[in-house]
Amino acid sequence: MKVSLVNPPYSLDDYFGNLAESGSVQQPLGLAYISSYLKAHGHSVQLLDASGLRYGFDRIVAELKAFSPDIVGISATTPGYLRAARLASQVKSELRLPVVLGGSHVTSLPFETMADESFDYAVMGEGEVTSLELVETLEAGGSLSEVRGLAYREGGSIRVTGRREYIADLDSIPFPDRESLPPLSSYHPSPSSYRRLPLGTMVTSRGCPHHCIFCDRAVFGNLYRARSARSVVDEMEVLVQRHGAREVRFWDDTFNLLPKRVFEICREIQERRLDIEWSCVARVSNMTDDLLNAMRKAGCWQVDYGIETGNPSILKGINKGITLELVRRAVFLSRKNGIRVRGFFMLGLPGETEETMRQTIDFAKDLPLDVAVFHITTPLPGTELFEKARASGEMAPGATWDKYLMFGADDFPYVPAGLTRELLKEYQSRAYKEFYLRPVYMMGQVKRLRTREDLTRYAKAFFTVRSLD
């Protein structure tokens, strides 16, 4: 069967608003994995990343016409859902093709999402096996009820089949189909997330066993599964040798969940003498001095930590499972080992007040962070926070899905009791200005500049912060 897979168009302005210069557009690895999996089983696949290609809706439809697929698959997160729906509607009206939707949004809200008749099918959860079974069942004229992880329309009703079990052996999945995507140079990592370009992105594990109330685990769940060190470094070599990557960004929810595996990856990188720098997202409670030392020697230059808040009670209330003391220790050890640190914070968490937001800003300033990112809390479908916010009435009624952004939206959908949107925006702006415009911080960062590219990135970030209202 001929299958077209499409990542709908969006711009940095759409997702990041006045912080667009600090935004990021990266390769859609989820679709690229499905493309590789379908190709490995003999199907012809067209993979279109509209954002990377800078294609609008009409150009996408023209490319689909030229390929003449049997079915079109579209992926969407919650903020991108309306764009996916617009594209699906255009595909249905102009090409009369069946459309399947995948991604986190439909996985969390299958019935609500499938109410839009532009979508014929929905792949829920991990997409590789379900997508293959859907395509082959349609090709053979079989029964869709036997395909687990699927939603479809039948006789005017929406049917949802049983949830598919998670893929246990991630090494068995082919590497993402990067050959069908634009080159790495077409993408835009955020200024603070890279040191050398081109940057390649990877995912080496799926699932997270932790239970933070703001985290969407609808697609990959709580069952943690990880690729072997050999598989991880094999893919790094592919990125370097075939795609010219000089740096890798690991997008695992928690790269250091199994420290032994990280040690193995570091050893594998060093044994192969792979010239690559890399960064990752890590958990403060899993960091040790020895692990950070090994990571630095293997090329790690930066670690991201989800810190969230400077208030102990709020930290406990969001089920983060860490303490402020653990945060201080991990940040200190990282810097001690020569690894830069990005800290991620959330303003407007449940129970938040002006005092607690003030504590978060002060805590961020008190830590030796190289970068601090201050999100406004947005409860996404599939999270415990989303259900609680709906039940409490703190979720704005009628908010459209494109407003479910951590950046960019002025009328964001969630405001905790006792606060206002204006206050949240004010504290976000205050947080950035107070953190980045400190003379001691600016002098420290200037001393760390190594190249002209470092200077350019720093200047972009500086003027972005200065421009905040």
PyMOL commands that set and color helices and strands:
alter all, ss='L'
color gray80, all
select helices_A, chain A and resi 12-22+29-40+50-53+57-67+81-95+104-108+110-114+128-140+144-146+170-172+178-180+184-186+191-193+229-243+259-271+284-286+289-297+312-317+324-336+354-366+384-392+401-403+421-436+439-447+452-466
alter helices_A, ss='H'
color red, helices_A
select strands_A, chain A and resi 2-7+44-49+71-75+99-102+121-123+150-154+157-160+199-202+205-206+225-226+247-250+277-282+300-308+340-347+371-376
alter strands_A, ss='S'
color yellow, strands_A
deselect
rebuild
show_as cartoon
